[in-house]
Each structure stands twice: as C-alpha cells, then as structure tokens.
C-alpha cells in the first residue's frame, strides 16, 4: 500500500531553473495538497485541489503553479526557482472535505543555489 | 496572536516516562483535533484525531481536548526510544476546506534509553 508517493526525493536547482514535483496517491482520495515545511515556520499550504479539475491557492502560492492531472496525480511546478524556495515539500491527500484525515507523502527536499 | 501555539522543545525524558505534549488555540470554530508524528526526514504520519471535547485512547497514546480552555494534549505512556520524533498538533473545522486546517509548528521529543 503505497499511499502518497512523491518524486523526486532530493533535488538541487540553480536559481532561475524550473522543475516539477510529482505526486500520486492510490487511496482514491478527492482532495490533494502541497505544503512546504521550513524550520520555525511549520507546515504552510501552497496550493490544494478539492477535487479533480479544481485548484485553489493556499497561504504561500507565489512562485508556484499546480496541475491536477487526474484524480490520482497533483504536480507542483517551480517556473523560476529562487533560493527562498529551498524547503521540504510535502504532498498530501484526503477524502473530500475531510481535513481531519490528511495523509502525507515522504517529502521532497529541494535546494536552490 | 497565532491560531495554534505549540512549544517547539526539545522535550527530553527517560524511557518509560509519561510524556505530555500540548497545544493551545484561539479559534473556537475548530472541531477536529489531530496529532501527527514526524520522524526525521519523513512525512507527518496521522496518529489520531478527536472530534470536539473529551478523551480518545489508542494503545499507549491518549488525546485529550478541552474546548472550554482551548487546550489539547497528547499523552504517551511507557515511552520508548522509538517515540522520539517531532509531534505536530493540527486543528480543522468542517466547512473550512483546506484553509480551515491549521498546524502547530511541532514539539521535538527525545526519549532517552
């Protein structure tokens, strides 16, 4: 039972480069999320998708775009990476409207130099 | 005032001790109260959630909610070195969507063998 799978796990980017973080879940969940976690800042919501075909901004969306490719997959794109985007990124999923049972992936460690 | 306050620790206790982890919150709309465990370089793992006030027990773990005081606790009995991790509280209200889910910044717990 894979749950939420993220790729890549580690990535180093140069300032200005672009990249996409991939996420897939096998729990048939409707809602998916992207968070970033920084020391002293906790988990902050970047974007979420309440259901297939919809996406909404979270607390810190600037510099990111998302695509809900289908029910299983939700990708996060950095168009022009900046050092401030150095962080750990977590994808998560839940049943529709169930913020009390969110399941996270293992994380993607991104360093922008 | 932040919505959810959690002491970052570290909290260091000897093996076998009872551990008490706590969070306070300010938004009286919160209905669901969750605890996540996060091991180093891993994603948060949902431990348990409680609806409204009261206690919920799961093995060595007990979650307690006092809505009148806006205070929640997680107790770990017979603590083990494998319990060493960061524990995040989270809170959510139905109808709030993804924006209604708020995390504490986590308490780093160390169980000394």
Interface residues (C-beta under 8 A of the other chain):
Chain A: X4 X31 X33 X40 X41 X42 X43 X45 X48 X50 X56 X58 X59 X90 X97 X99 X100 X101 X102 X103 X104 X105 X106 X107 X109
Chain B: X8 X32 X34 X36 X41 X42 X43 X44 X45 X46 X49 X51 X88 X92 X93 X94 X95 X96 X97 X98 X99 X100 X101 X103 X104 X105 X106
